[in-house]
Amino acid sequence: MACIREVIILTVLVGFCSAGQLRTAATGSLAANTTAPSQMPCQCQAASPSWVASKRTVPKCIFLDLGAADGNTLKDFVAGKYGPVKNCPSGGKWEATLVEANPRFDKQLTVMQGTYPGMVHPMASHAAYMCEADTSFYLDTTSVAENYWGSSMSENHVDTVKSGLTKVTVPTVNVNRLLYESTIPGDFVLLKMDIEGAEWDILPCMAHAPSTSLVDRLLVEMHPKEWSKAGTTPKQMEESLSVIRGKGVDVPNAYHSQTL
């Protein structure tokens, strides 16, 4: 049966449906990244034969929250602000993976896991990226009213500079691998990305990754390109988003992630 999605004013998105009803396949080419690799903790890894595909057979809504903070966006997801969860495949089944590098939120994410046992999978003190390594992560210690929203992998971020470049070392999560290993073609996959500049590194890599076609909707909050570690240009980013959309991914032109 045909499935219709509704898009209402930028970020209010409704109408979950089976991913298999909506995807198309496409290919594209991007300009090469010209920034020295030493500026990044690791290089783009779009795929690997060592990754293990999910053996799950029951389709669900899969919410991948990159930059999960204290789980506030998960609350919006459960409340239906991105579409009524009752419309998820298999009678409203869903799971969520919460990736957050700031250790300040470890406890809150553990609470979320306990609130939704077997459904919420926190990856606390992990940074979303395009490959797997250890990285410096700079903490925003001053934006109290904004829930410390400026923590970033970038030492150029205005809030990390203001906070004296206080840093921790955390492992990175390869978003391409996360997609490949935690989703299946029948899922409705909602990927939210609010990662303070690292999107400039990840999205060009995702444009090359086969697992990107598993995403149905990508909500990305864009930040200044100077917060990138890979040196992606606006033209390269535009090309990357074009390729991602060509893979059948719905990418709204504007998205703002609430911090509280």
Backbone hydrogen bonds, N-H to C=O, Kabsch-Sander energy under -0.5 kcal/mol:
donor,donor_aa,acceptor,acceptor_aa,energy
6,E,14,V,-1.9
8,I,12,V,-2.2
9,I,7,V,-0.6
11,T,9,I,-2.1
12,V,8,I,-1.3
12,V,9,I,-1.0
13,L,11,T,-1.1
13,L,81,K,-0.8
14,V,6,E,-1.5
19,A,186,G,-0.8
21,Q,18,S,-1.4
22,L,19,A,-1.8
23,R,19,A,-1.3
35,T,230,A,-0.6
39,Q,36,A,-1.7
40,M,37,P,-2.2
45,Q,130,M,-2.3
46,A,44,C,-0.5
51,W,48,S,-1.4
53,A,51,W,-0.6
54,S,180,Y,-1.1
61,C,93,K,-2.4
62,I,188,F,-2.8
63,F,61,C,-0.5
63,F,95,E,-2.6
64,L,62,I,-0.6
64,L,190,L,-2.7
65,D,63,F,-0.7
65,D,97,T,-2.8
66,L,64,L,-0.8
66,L,192,K,-3.0
67,G,65,D,-0.7
67,G,99,V,-2.7
68,A,99,V,-2.0
71,G,68,A,-2.5
72,N,68,A,-0.5
75,K,71,G,-1.6
76,D,72,N,-1.4
77,F,73,T,-2.4
78,V,74,L,-2.8
79,A,75,K,-2.0
80,G,77,F,-1.4
81,K,76,D,-2.5
83,G,80,G,-1.1
87,N,84,P,-2.0
88,C,85,V,-1.9
92,G,88,C,-2.0
93,K,89,P,-1.8
95,E,61,C,-2.2
96,A,119,M,-3.1
97,T,63,F,-2.4
98,L,121,H,-1.7
99,V,65,D,-2.9
99,V,97,T,-0.6
100,E,98,L,-0.6
100,E,123,M,-1.7
105,F,102,N,-1.9
106,D,103,P,-1.5
109,L,105,F,-2.1
110,T,106,D,-1.9
111,V,107,K,-2.0
112,M,108,Q,-2.0
113,Q,109,L,-1.9
114,G,110,T,-1.9
115,T,111,V,-2.0
116,Y,112,M,-1.8
119,M,116,Y,-2.1
120,V,116,Y,-1.9
121,H,96,A,-3.0
123,M,98,L,-3.9
125,S,100,E,-1.2
126,H,100,E,-1.7
126,H,123,M,-0.8
127,A,171,P,-2.4
129,Y,173,V,-3.0
133,A,131,C,-0.5
135,T,170,V,-2.8
137,F,168,V,-3.1
138,Y,152,S,-3.0
139,L,166,T,-3.5
141,T,139,L,-0.8
144,V,142,T,-2.1
147,N,144,V,-1.7
148,Y,143,S,-3.1
151,S,148,Y,-1.1
152,S,138,Y,-2.4
157,H,154,S,-0.7
161,V,157,H,-2.4
162,K,158,V,-2.0
163,S,159,D,-1.2
164,G,161,V,-1.9
165,L,160,T,-2.9
168,V,137,F,-2.5
170,V,135,T,-2.4
170,V,168,V,-0.5
172,T,133,A,-2.8
173,V,127,A,-2.8
175,V,129,Y,-2.5
175,V,173,V,-0.8
178,L,174,N,-2.5
179,L,175,V,-2.3
180,Y,176,N,-2.0
181,E,177,R,-2.7
182,S,178,L,-1.3
183,T,179,L,-1.2
187,D,184,I,-2.0
188,F,60,K,-2.3
189,V,187,D,-0.6
190,L,62,I,-2.8
190,L,188,F,-0.6
191,L,189,V,-0.6
191,L,217,R,-2.8
192,K,64,L,-2.7
192,K,190,L,-0.6
193,M,219,L,-3.2
194,D,66,L,-2.6
198,A,195,I,-1.7
200,W,197,G,-1.6
201,D,198,A,-1.3
202,I,198,A,-2.4
203,L,199,E,-2.1
205,C,201,D,-0.9
206,M,202,I,-2.7
207,A,203,L,-1.8
208,H,204,P,-0.5
208,H,205,C,-1.4
209,A,205,C,-0.7
209,A,206,M,-0.8
212,T,209,A,-1.3
213,S,210,P,-1.3
214,L,211,S,-1.8
215,V,212,T,-2.0
216,D,189,V,-2.1
217,R,189,V,-2.2
218,L,250,D,-2.7
219,L,191,L,-2.9
219,L,217,R,-0.5
220,V,218,L,-0.7
221,E,193,M,-2.6
222,M,220,V,-0.7
227,W,224,P,-2.1
228,S,225,K,-2.0
237,M,233,T,-2.4
238,E,234,P,-2.5
239,E,235,K,-2.4
240,S,236,Q,-2.4
241,L,237,M,-2.6
242,S,238,E,-1.8
243,V,239,E,-2.2
244,I,240,S,-2.5
245,R,241,L,-2.6
246,G,242,S,-1.9
247,K,243,V,-0.8
247,K,244,I,-0.9
248,G,245,R,-1.9
249,V,244,I,-1.3
250,D,216,D,-2.9
251,V,249,V,-0.7
